[in-house]
Amino acid sequence: MSHTSSDWERQFIELFNQSAEKYRQGHEKVDGFVDAKGLEFLKSIGHTEQEFFDFVEDYVKSGNPTPEVSLKIAAVRRDYFLQEQKGKTSSHLISVDKLPSKDAAVEGIGWLPRIIPKAEAKLRGEMPPELMFGCGGDRHFFHTHQIDASEFLKKVWNAKGNQSEIVSWVKANSKA
């Protein structure tokens, strides 16, 4: 199922807004959160129901990430999914236990050692259900450095595993 850019973006925002209303009405669990048509759509853009639920839940509870920010992140994942993965879903999930600790730093930048592998996993669609790219800690990192989450994802993609390139980019683009 292919979507033109504006079509899939419109569908994403509509599904997001409908889901936010569903959450506000008391559906606060991932199971059954999105109907079959919505699940097919999410799968076509390389998104999981859990990732979608997490974005909607955080938006309803805190106002972040907004539907527009969620769309920008989904757009990078979608592009990676279609271009790099040729529309094929990875069967691997990363292990939360193997991520750097929440207080790890590189070149004085806290959270960066943790968010890089999370971003790589987000790109590949390998986030386990208990982990979220764009969680509160990630949002704090992006806010502190005034870096756009989707731009960070693009940089991680373009760096192709070169962590020093990502660190240099963060240092050059950080407003902290």
C-alpha positions in Angstrom: 0.0 0.0 0.0 1.7 3.2 -1.1 0.7 6.7 0.0 1.6 10.0 -1.5 3.3 12.3 1.0 0.3 14.5 1.7 -2.0 11.5 1.8 0.0 9.5 4.4 0.7 12.7 6.4 -3.1 13.5 6.5 -3.9 10.0 7.5 -1.3 10.1 10.3 -2.6 13.4 11.8 -6.3 12.2 11.5 -5.4 8.9 13.2 -3.4 10.7 15.8 -6.3 13.1 16.6 -8.9 10.3 16.7 -6.6 8.3 19.0 -6.0 11.2 21.3 -9.8 11.6 21.7 -10.1 7.8 22.3 -7.4 8.1 25.0 -9.2 11.0 26.6 -12.4 8.9 26.7 -10.6 6.3 28.7 -8.9 3.9 26.3 -5.5 4.0 28.1 -3.9 0.7 26.9 -2.2 -0.2 23.7 -4.3 -3.3 22.9 -7.1 -2.4 20.6 -6.1 1.2 20.5 -5.9 1.4 16.7 -8.4 -0.5 14.5 -7.4 -2.9 11.7 -7.3 -0.1 9.0 -5.2 2.0 11.3 -2.8 -0.9 12.0 -2.4 -1.5 8.3 -1.6 2.1 7.8 0.9 2.2 10.6 2.6 -0.9 9.3 2.8 0.6 5.8 4.9 3.5 7.2 7.1 1.2 9.5 5.4 2.4 12.7 4.2 0.1 15.5 1.0 0.5 17.5 3.1 0.8 20.7 5.2 3.7 19.3 2.0 5.4 18.1 0.3 4.8 21.5 3.3 6.2 23.4 3.2 9.4 21.3 -0.5 9.8 21.8 -0.4 9.0 25.5 2.4 11.5 26.2 0.6 14.2 24.1 -2.6 13.8 26.0 -0.9 13.8 29.4 1.7 16.5 28.8 1.1 18.2 25.4 4.3 16.7 24.0 5.1 15.4 21.5 2.5 17.3 19.5 0.9 15.6 16.5 3.1 17.6 14.2 6.3 16.6 16.0 5.2 13.0 16.0 4.5 13.2 12.3 8.0 14.6 11.7 9.6 11.7 13.6 7.3 9.2 11.8 8.4 10.7 8.5 12.1 10.0 9.1 11.2 6.5 10.2 9.0 6.0 7.1 11.7 7.2 4.8 14.3 4.9 6.4 11.8 2.0 6.3 11.0 2.5 2.6 14.5 3.5 1.4 16.9 1.5 3.6 14.7 -1.5 4.6 12.8 -1.6 1.3 9.5 -1.9 3.3 10.7 -4.9 5.3 10.2 -4.9 9.0 13.1 -5.9 11.2 12.5 -9.0 13.4 15.1 -7.8 16.0 14.4 -5.6 19.1 17.2 -3.9 21.0 17.7 -4.8 24.7 17.0 -2.0 27.1 19.6 -3.5 29.5 22.3 -3.0 26.9 21.7 0.8 26.5 24.1 3.2 28.2 22.9 4.4 31.6 20.6 7.4 31.9 23.5 9.4 33.5 26.1 8.5 30.8 27.7 11.4 29.0 30.1 11.8 26.1 32.3 14.9 25.8 30.2 16.4 28.6 26.9 15.9 26.9 24.5 14.0 29.1 22.0 11.5 27.7 23.7 11.5 24.3 25.3 8.0 24.7 21.8 6.6 25.4 19.8 8.5 22.8 22.1 7.5 19.9 21.3 3.8 20.1 17.7 4.6 20.7 17.6 6.7 17.6 19.3 3.9 15.6 16.7 1.4 16.9 13.9 3.8 16.1 15.1 4.1 12.5 15.3 0.3 12.1 12.0 -0.3 13.9 13.7 -2.2 16.6 12.3 -0.5 19.7 11.0 -2.8 22.4 7.5 -2.0 23.8 9.0 -0.7 27.1 11.2 1.9 25.3 10.2 5.1 23.5 12.2 7.4 21.2 10.9 10.8 22.3 10.3 9.9 25.9 10.6 12.5 28.7 14.3 12.1 28.9 14.8 12.4 25.2 12.5 15.5 25.1 14.6 17.0 27.9 17.7 16.4 25.9 16.2 18.0 22.7 14.8 20.9 24.7 18.1 21.6 26.5 20.1 21.6 23.3 17.3 23.1 21.2 17.7 20.3 18.7 14.7 19.0 16.6 14.1 15.3 17.3 13.5 14.5 13.6 16.7 16.4 12.6 18.6 14.3 15.1 17.1 11.1 13.6 18.2 12.3 10.2 21.7 12.9 11.4 21.9 9.5 13.1 20.8 7.9 9.8 23.3 9.9 7.7 26.1 9.2 10.2 25.7 5.4 9.6 27.0 4.4 13.0 29.8 7.0 13.3 29.2 8.2 16.8 31.9 10.9 16.7 30.1 12.5 13.7 26.9 12.6 15.7 28.7 14.1 18.8 30.3 16.8 16.6 26.9 17.6 15.0 25.2 17.9 18.4 28.0 20.2 19.7 27.8 22.3 16.6 24.0 22.6 16.6 23.4 22.7 20.4 22.1 26.0 21.7 22.9 24.9 25.3 
